[in-house]
Amino acid sequence: MEKIYGKILEVFLPNNKMDSIGFKILIDNEVKEFIFDINEETVNILKDDKVMIIKQIIDNKEFIDIFKYEAEDE
């Protein structure tokens, strides 16, 4: 399992994907784009939110989840 932390720069709806939501995320001074299914967790993520992305490989298939992240030291 890999945990990646970043900050949301942009939230968008991908073309022709009504059940998905996209995020442009600043990770280690690099902007990366991710697209997720719309669910209770992803609809509450907004621009400037800090997020944690969890990447896992289960049965040779990669799963990626995103969660709002509240840093304890802030």
JOSULVEN-V30509 format. One record per backbone hydrogen bond with DSSP energy under -0.5 kcal/mol. CO is the residue of the C=O (numbers start at 1). NH is the residue of the N-H. If there is no record, write none. Layout:
BEGIN
CO,NH + CO,NH
END
This chain:
BEGIN
2,55 + 4,53 + 6,51 + 7,26 + 8,48 + 10,24 + 12,14 + 12,22 + 14,17 + 17,20 + 19,38 + 21,36 + 22,12 + 23,25 + 23,34 + 24,9 + 24,10 + 25,27 + 25,32 + 26,7 + 27,30 + 30,27 + 30,32 + 32,25 + 34,23 + 36,21 + 39,43 + 41,44 + 42,45 + 44,46 + 46,49 + 49,8 + 50,69 + 51,6 + 52,67 + 53,4 + 53,55 + 54,65 + 55,2 + 56,58 + 56,63 + 58,61 + 61,58 + 63,56 + 65,54 + 67,52 + 69,71 + 71,74
END
